[in-house]
Amino acid sequence: MSAQIIELNGVPAFAVVPVAEWHALLARLEEVQDIADAKSARESETFPAEFADRLLSGESPLRVWREYRGLTLQTLAETCGVTRQMLSMIEHGKAKPSADLLGKLAGALDCDMDDLHV
C-alpha cells in the first residue's frame, strides 16, 4: 500500500492513499464486518417452529417461555419471589404483572420484557 503521510506541527496527522487502494480497504473492512455479523448470528438463540406457533396462536407468552425453558410454575414463582397462584393468574390473563415482576420474569426466562407482552 502506498500512502502519503501529512504532518501537522511535526506529528503525523493525515494519510493520503490512492482511491483504488481506499476502495480495496473499504471492501476488506466490509468483509470483516460480514464475518463478525455471521459469527454473532450463529451464537444467537434460535427457536423451534412449535415455539413460534404457540405464540402466534395467542397462547400466553409467559406460559410458552416458561415451558420452553423447562420451568414449573412453582420454580419460576420461587425464583421471582411470588406465588405459584399469582403466576397462574398472569398466565390465564386474570392479573397483570408489575413492571418489577415483569423484569424478574424476563431475567429468569432469559428473554426481553417485551417478549412477555402480557
N, C-alpha and C positions, 0 to 999 in steps of 0.2 A: 504494500500500500504506500502510495506517495502522498505526503501531506506537507503543507507549508505551515510552519508554526509562527504565529504573530505574537510578539511580546508587547506587554503594556507595563511601563515602569520597570523594565528588566525582568519581568516574570512572564512565563508563557500564559497567554490569555485566550488565544483562539487557534483552532486548527482548520485549515482550508484544504479540502480534498476534492479531487475531480468529481464531477456529477456522476459519472458511471460508477465510480467506487462508492459514492454515497448511496446510490440506489442498491448496489450489491450489499452494503452494510444493512440497509433497511430490510432487504429480503431475508437476510440471515437472522435479524432480530425477530422478524415475524415468524420464522420457522421455530426459533427457540421458544417464543411465546405459545405457538401452537402445540409444541411438545409439552410445555408446562401445563397448558389447559387440558390436554388429553390425559396426562398423569393425574391431575386433580379430579377429573371426571371419573376416572377408574376408581378412585378412592371414595367417591360419593356413594351414599347408601342408595340401593335400588329396592323397589318393592314389587311383590308379585301382583299379577293381574287381579287375583281374588281380593287383595287388599284394596286396590283402586275401585273395583266393582262394588265392594261393600260401602265405601264412602260415597260413590256416585248414586247408589240406590237410596241414600238418605239415612242409612244406619248411623247411630250415634258415633261421632268421631272418637269420643273418649273410649267407648267400648272397643271400637276397631283397633285403635292404637294399643289399648291395654292388652287385648287378646293377642295382637301381633307380637307384643313384647313378652308374652307368656306370663303375665301377671294376673293374680286373682284380685278380686275387689278388696279382699282383706289386706293383702300385701301392699297394694297401691295405697290404700287408706292409711295403713301404718306408716308408710314412707312419707306421706304428705301430712300426717298429723290430723286426720279427720276420721269420721266413722265410715264403716262399710255402707251403712244405710244412706249417708249423705252422697257418696259416690253413686250408689244405685239410683238415687233420685235424680242426680245430674244426668246419668246415662239415659234415664227414661224421660228426660225433658221436664221433670217436675220441680227442678231447682236450677238456679244459675250459680256457678262458682264466682267467688270474689276474684278480683284481679290477682290478689296474693295467692289464692289457691290455684288459680289457672297457671300461674308461674311455676308453682311447685309441681303441678301435674305435668306440665311441659318438660320440666327438668327431669322428673322421674321417668318419663316416657321417651326422653331424648328426642324431642321434636320442638317445633316452634309453637308459641301460644296460638298463633293464627291457625295452625293445623288442627287445633281442637275446637274451632269455632262452634262452641255450644250455645 
